[in-house]
Amino acid sequence: MNVTTTITGTTARITPQGEIDLETLPPLRAAVDRLPLHVTDLLWDLEHLSFTDVAGLRLLFGPAPQGEPQRRTTVTGLQDQPLQLLLLAADLFPMAYDIPRLIPDTPAGLLARRP
């Protein structure tokens, strides 16, 4: 997996290319772990992500590692399969997967779509 990280002020943009699964999860978590403490906003740019499984949900909604700051996490560039997984997870477990928080600029009509 190829991962690019760009930091501008207090915002980090992490752009993975490929797929997120249990095998590719550690390098993505490592990218987050390497972020400076002053970064308060984390934007996952998933434009080049073709697939994710439950590992992607863990990455986006899991707690910050102990000792790491909590960061506001958002997502952009969702492709069909990752979006469908997020919508399904939100349907099944709405208290655990707060999609409007993760994708704040998503039209309400899209969030009403069901897989």
N, C-alpha and C positions, 0 to 999 in steps of 0.2 A: 504494500500500500504506500502510495506517495501522499505525504501530508505537508501542506504549506501553512505556516503561521505568520501573520502580519499583525503588528501592534501599532496602533495609532492612539496616542494619549492613554486613556484608561480602557480602551476597547481592543480586544484581540479577536481576529478573524482566523478561524482554523478551517482549512479547505482540504478535506480528504478526497482522494480519487480512488474509485474501485468499489469495494463492498465492505460493510461492517458486519463482522461475525465474531465469534469468540477468539478466533486466531488473530484478527486485526485490531481487536479492542485494546490490548496492551500498548501499542505505539500511539494510539489516540489518547489514552489516559496519560501517557508519558508527555505528550505535547501539552496537555492541560497542566500537568505537574510542573513543567518548566516555565510556566507563565510567571512574570514578576508579580509581586504582591500588590503593586499599585493597580493592576488590571481588575476592574470591577464589573466589566461587561464582556461576555463571551458570545460571539456570533459564530455559529456553525454554518458555513457555506456548503450546502450539500448538492450544488448544481452538478457535480461530477460523480455523485454517488448513485450507483445503479441498483443496489440492493442492500437491505439491512434486515437482520433478524432481531431477536430479543436483546442481543448485545447492544444494538443501537438505542433501544429503550433504556437500558441500564446506563449507557453513556449520557443520554440527554436528561434523564430524570433521576439518576442516582445521586446520593448525597456526596458532598465534597469530601475528599479524604481528610482524615483527622489532621488538624493543624493547618489546613488550607482554608483560605477565605471563601465565603459563599459569594458566588458571582451571579449576576442576572444573565440567564442563558436564553438566547433566542436562536431561531433557525431561519435560513433563507435558501431559496433555490431547490425546494423539495421536488423530487421527481415522483412519478406515479406510485411505484411500489413502496418507497419509504412513507409517503403520505398515507397510502391505504393502511399500512401497518399502524401508524399513529392514530388514525381515525378508528380503527378496530379496537386498539388498546383503550382509547378514550370511551368508546361505547361500552366495553366490558368492565372497565375500572375507572369511571369518571373522577373519582376522588384522588386517584394516584397519578393520572395523566391529564394535566391541565394544559390542553392544546392552545387555548387563547393566550396563555402566558408565554408559551414557547414560540408561537407564531402570531404576535400581536397585530400585524397588519393584514391578516387573512380575512377576506370577506366572509361574513356570517353564512352566506349561502354555501360556500365551500365546506365549512365545518358541518353543515347540515347533511352533506353527502354521506352516503353509507356505502361501504365496500360491497 
